[in-house]
Amino acid sequence: SQQGEEDPQALSIQEGENATMNCSYKTSINNLQWYRQNSGRGLVHLILIRSNEREKHSGRLRVTLDTSKKSSSLLITASRAADTASYFCATGVTGGGNKLTFGTGTQLKVEL
Amino acid sequence: DAGVIQSPRHEVTEMGQEVTLRCKPISGHDYLFWYRQTMMRGLELLIYFNNNVPIDDSGMPEDRFSAKMPNASFSTLKIQPSEPRDSAVYFCASRPTGTGELFFGEGSRLTVL
């Protein structure tokens, strides 16, 4: 089964609004990463947060991690039409070697 | 750098045929991963290599699947014989030691009729 489950499965917003996606996972992790996938393309790494970090920023992206709740959120501020894509969380599981396990993804649509 | 290069980008074949997917990782990256993406199962890790050695192949679905990495700049994923349920997008990704970030190729979309 998937280690990570994203919520919501799909999200539609207007340009300029903020988008928040959530990820829940099941086991202890070393790190959690977020990736973006445009339709028909490969995944692109956005941000990595380690298990001892609680929040991280990169440009318009803000990621939080709550290891007690086994959850993470990705916030995209001031969204643009170009942000339309699927977003996946991925976890590096403690004791899992170098495996990275991906969640189910959130499809984000940003409308003009 | 050109990034991770996969070929072919699209492959349509008939059930029972052999399929070979190819990957060239980013130079200097010593980890290489093969993933499969389907609507039903999402992204699944099939196998990964470190310094050309297979480390974990527990995700390989069955004996019809095999993967090799004869050198640091080339890997193949072979399916023989192929079946319609193998239809998926197959991704190759690489990364250097010491980082967690994966660099993905554009994928190979396989359709088995």
Interface residues (C-beta under 8 A of the other chain):
Chain A: Q2 N30 N31 Q33 Y35 R41 G42 L43 V44 H45 L48 F88 A90 G92 G97 N98 K99 L100 T101 F102 G103 T104 G105
Chain B: V4 Y31 F33 Y35 G42 L43 L45 Y48 N50 I55 D56 F91 A93 G100 E101 L102 F103 F104 G105 E106 G107
